[in-house]
Structures are given as C-alpha cells and as structure tokens.
Amino acid sequence: MEWFVFGVIVGAGGYGLAVWLRRTVVRITWYEWTLGVIALVLALLALQNLFASRAEMEDKAGWMGLLFLGLPAVVLAAIVGGLVWRRGTVAQAPKES
C-alpha cells in the first residue's frame, strides 16, 4: 500500500512540474525530458531496492544497490539540471550593442 501512495505522490509531483514548466518561460527539450525520466526511474529503483533488501535483512546488498543505481541517477539529474540552467542563463543574458 505504501508503494501505491508513493507512486501517487511521484505522479502528482510530475504533473505539477509539467504544469509549472508550461506556465513559465523555461523550455525543456525532448532529450532533457528523456534523461530526466531515466534519472527518476533509476532513483526510484534504487530506493525500492534499498527498502526491499533491508526488509530481507540484506543490508549490504541494499546499500550497494543504492550506490550503483542511485549514483547514476544523481549524475543524470545533475546533467539535466545543468543543461536547463545553462540554456536559461544564456537565453536571458543581456545583449551588447
């Protein structure tokens, strides 16, 4: 039941993010969406693996799964954030005449 609630929260958060992005000036390309979704899936998989492994009394396996699945998720999320931030700052830079 808790995973259902967690899924509803993630879905509502994703919907809220999409609505917020449509109302602001921020534009996200298709590959940034794709990398962001992959990062989110990896992060959710890492968390599920951690909790399931700890429930089975396999603490080391859970933490190693968090490391090997969570670290790429963080790297991908940082890449997406950097791409979006860089395009946003370049687009709003003042033009010199």
C-alpha positions in Angstrom: 0.0 0.0 0.0 2.8 2.4 0.8 4.3 2.0 -2.7 0.9 2.9 -4.2 0.8 6.1 -2.1 4.5 6.8 -3.1 3.5 6.3 -6.8 0.6 8.7 -6.5 2.9 11.3 -4.9 5.5 10.9 -7.6 2.8 11.1 -10.3 1.3 14.2 -8.8 4.7 15.8 -8.5 5.5 15.1 -12.1 2.2 16.5 -13.2 2.8 19.6 -11.1 6.2 20.0 -12.6 4.8 19.8 -16.1 2.1 22.4 -15.4 4.6 24.7 -13.7 7.0 24.4 -16.7 4.3 25.3 -19.2 3.4 28.4 -17.2 7.0 29.7 -17.0 9.5 30.7 -19.7 11.6 27.5 -19.1 11.7 25.3 -22.2 12.9 21.7 -21.9 13.9 19.7 -25.0 12.9 16.1 -25.6 16.3 14.7 -24.6 16.3 16.6 -21.3 12.9 15.0 -20.6 14.2 11.6 -21.5 17.3 11.9 -19.4 15.2 13.2 -16.5 12.8 10.3 -16.7 15.7 7.9 -16.8 17.2 9.6 -13.7 13.8 9.4 -11.9 13.4 5.7 -12.8 16.9 4.9 -11.6 16.3 6.8 -8.3 13.0 5.0 -7.7 14.6 1.6 -8.5 17.5 2.4 -6.1 15.1 3.3 -3.3 12.9 0.3 -3.9 15.9 -2.0 -3.9 17.2 -0.5 -0.7 13.9 -0.9 1.2 13.3 -4.4 -0.2 16.8 -5.6 0.6 16.7 -4.2 4.1 13.3 -5.9 4.7 15.0 -9.2 3.7 17.9 -8.4 6.2 20.4 -7.9 3.4 21.7 -4.5 4.4 24.9 -4.6 2.4 23.0 -5.5 -0.8 20.6 -2.7 -0.3 23.3 -0.1 0.2 25.3 -1.4 -2.7 22.2 -1.2 -4.9 21.6 2.3 -3.7 25.2 3.2 -4.7 25.2 1.5 -8.1 21.7 2.7 -9.1 21.5 6.0 -7.2 24.8 7.4 -8.3 23.9 7.3 -12.0 20.5 8.8 -11.2 22.2 11.8 -9.4 24.7 12.3 -12.2 21.9 12.3 -14.9 19.8 14.6 -12.8 22.8 17.0 -12.4 23.4 16.9 -16.2 19.8 17.7 -16.9 19.7 20.5 -14.4 22.9 21.9 -15.8 21.6 21.8 -19.3 18.4 23.5 -18.4 20.1 26.1 -16.2 22.7 26.9 -18.8 20.2 27.4 -21.6 18.1 29.6 -19.3 21.0 31.8 -18.3 22.3 32.1 -21.9 18.9 33.0 -23.3 18.3 35.7 -20.7 21.8 37.3 -21.0 21.7 41.0 -21.9 22.7 41.8 -25.5 25.6 44.2 -26.0 25.3 46.6 -28.9 
